[in-house]
Amino acid sequence: MTTLLWQGKYLEVRLDGTWEFVRRVGAMGAAVILATTDAGEIVLVEQLRRALGRHTIELPAGLIGDDGDFDPAAAAARELAEETGFVAADWVNLGDFATSPGMSAEMFTLFRARGLTRTGPGGGVDGEDIIVHVVPLAGVAEWLDAARARGCVIDSRLLVALALV
Amino acid sequence: MTTLLWQGKYLEVRLDGTWEFVRRVGAMGAAVILATTDAGEIVLVEQLRRALGRHTIELPAGLIGDDGDFDPAAAAARELAEETGFVAADWVNLGDFATSPGMSAEMFTLFRARGLTRTGPGGGVDGEDIIVHVVPLAGVAEWLDAARARGCVIDSRLLVALALV
């Protein structure tokens, strides 16, 4: 049993006991895409994120259902094409994850995309200003260090590309 | 320039242009711990998360500064001990990450902890009811599948333990 504390246009805050947490209005999920090329590169996106006031490096991603289509796989294919210009022949659903369960109800579905062909420039839609980076996996840790050094924030989903254990 | 839309006890919602986002009151960060044993196991925690209404599987973690000490490394050591009962001889700061930059200002610092010794049962403090799991890394993907099958949600930070690329 949760109580609505505040509702905006995109986000709402709820209370369960003494726990405050946020969720998207309509409880929309997200699709996140781990896209790798046949040449062993990973497709990353860079954009200004208002929540941080800084540029971030992220996996391509987008909301599920904001266009009326609630199929996660369709959202993943659409977002990969819009943000990066790549289309993928091979898709695998890698499961659902929670982004920050201590404060947020947000979940995302992770997709692996392979068999990539670039059919457009990417960059996003509706005023999104997305820079596409195609980075060799063998050097991704060093590439992310360099991105941090020029002021970028690294999204936690990039942990999937770092061999830390 | 951001505008405060709502403030609760723990969370606040801000607006930048048309972008709504959440942050913790006081902008506290978090420490997240990738703790592995000499035997090649990873230390995981399971707890009920009110934001999801379900049990989650996560890396040990905790807020930085909620006890008045704003040193991330100190928070990491404290949380690892409180939640899991392990102390670590070797600590490495693996950098800062954003959990969900499309909707949240939340950041965390990831620490790698090795040279583990178990000195207590863990379980958390102040009514936290945390179950500790010590899982062989070689079988962690299958273990997480089984956790999902019994109804658990997997935290996105577990991506660090999955060899998906």
Interface residues (C-beta under 8 A of the other chain):
Chain A: T2 L5 W6 G8 K9 Y10 L11 V13 L15 D16 G17 T18 W19 E20 F21 V22 R23 R24 A30 L34 T36 I42 R49 R50 A51 L52 G53 T56 E58 A61 L94 G95 D96 F97 A98 T99 S100 P101 G102 M103 S104 A105 E106 M107 F108 L110 R112 L137 R148 V153 I154 D155 S156 R157 L158 L159 V160 A161 L162 A163 L164 V165
Chain B: T2 L5 W6 G8 K9 Y10 L11 V13 L15 D16 G17 T18 W19 E20 F21 V22 R23 R24 A30 L34 T36 I42 R49 R50 A51 L52 G53 T56 E58 A61 L94 G95 D96 F97 A98 T99 S100 P101 G102 M103 S104 A105 E106 M107 F108 L110 R112 L137 R148 V153 I154 D155 S156 R157 L158 L159 V160 A161 L162 A163 L164 V165
